[in-house]
Amino acid sequence: MLEERNRTRDPEKLSFIFEGKALEDLREIAEREGKELDEVIESALGLKKWALDVKEDGGQVIVRRKRAEDKELVL
């Protein structure tokens, strides 16, 4: 899906400064998923947009963990 979107639009170069815990978390996620940093950011943005779309449509995003109470993701 991301590749299809990238083919239809010219990429735009953006710069961000990450430091401290945010940078550590970004690197950890990239390492755990075997992805590049920009891929992690694109994936996170896609997830955030999806969650906002669900919320705006009157839905909820629920997180269910083993042996734990369900939690609603509040945006």
C-alpha positions as CSV (number, residue, x, y, z in Angstrom):
1,M,0.0,0.0,0.0
2,L,2.8,2.4,0.9
3,E,4.7,1.5,-2.3
4,E,1.5,2.2,-4.4
5,R,1.0,5.6,-2.8
6,N,4.7,6.5,-3.3
7,R,4.4,5.7,-7.0
8,T,1.5,8.0,-7.5
9,R,3.1,11.0,-5.7
10,D,6.5,12.6,-5.9
11,P,8.3,12.1,-2.5
12,E,8.7,15.1,-0.4
13,K,11.8,15.5,1.7
14,L,11.2,16.5,5.3
15,S,13.5,16.8,8.3
16,F,12.8,16.0,11.9
17,I,14.9,16.2,15.0
18,F,14.5,13.3,17.4
19,E,16.4,13.1,20.6
20,G,16.3,11.4,24.0
21,K,13.6,8.8,24.7
22,A,11.8,9.5,21.4
23,L,15.0,8.6,19.4
24,E,15.7,5.6,21.5
25,D,12.2,4.3,21.0
26,L,12.3,4.9,17.3
27,R,15.6,3.0,17.0
28,E,14.3,0.2,19.2
29,I,11.2,-0.2,17.1
30,A,13.2,-0.2,13.8
31,E,15.5,-2.8,15.1
32,R,12.7,-5.0,16.5
33,E,10.8,-4.9,13.1
34,G,13.9,-5.0,10.9
35,K,12.9,-1.7,9.3
36,E,14.5,1.7,8.4
37,L,13.6,4.7,10.6
38,D,11.5,6.3,7.9
39,E,9.5,3.1,7.5
40,V,8.7,3.1,11.2
41,I,7.5,6.7,11.1
42,E,5.3,6.0,8.0
43,S,3.8,3.0,9.7
44,A,3.1,4.9,12.9
45,L,1.5,7.7,11.0
46,G,-0.7,5.2,9.1
47,L,-1.8,3.7,12.4
48,K,-2.5,7.1,14.0
49,K,-4.6,8.1,10.9
50,W,-6.5,4.8,11.0
51,A,-7.3,5.2,14.7
52,L,-8.5,8.8,14.2
53,D,-10.7,7.7,11.3
54,V,-12.2,5.0,13.5
55,K,-12.8,7.5,16.3
56,E,-14.3,10.1,14.0
57,D,-16.6,7.4,12.6
58,G,-17.9,6.7,16.2
59,G,-15.8,3.6,16.8
60,Q,-13.3,2.7,19.4
61,V,-9.9,1.1,19.3
62,I,-9.6,-1.5,22.1
63,V,-6.3,-3.2,23.2
64,R,-6.7,-6.7,24.6
65,R,-3.7,-8.3,26.4
66,K,-3.5,-11.8,27.8
67,R,-4.6,-12.0,31.4
68,A,-5.4,-8.3,31.6
69,E,-8.3,-6.0,31.4
70,D,-9.2,-4.5,28.0
71,K,-8.1,-0.9,27.5
72,E,-9.5,1.7,25.1
73,L,-7.0,3.7,23.1
74,V,-7.9,7.3,23.8
75,L,-6.7,9.8,21.2
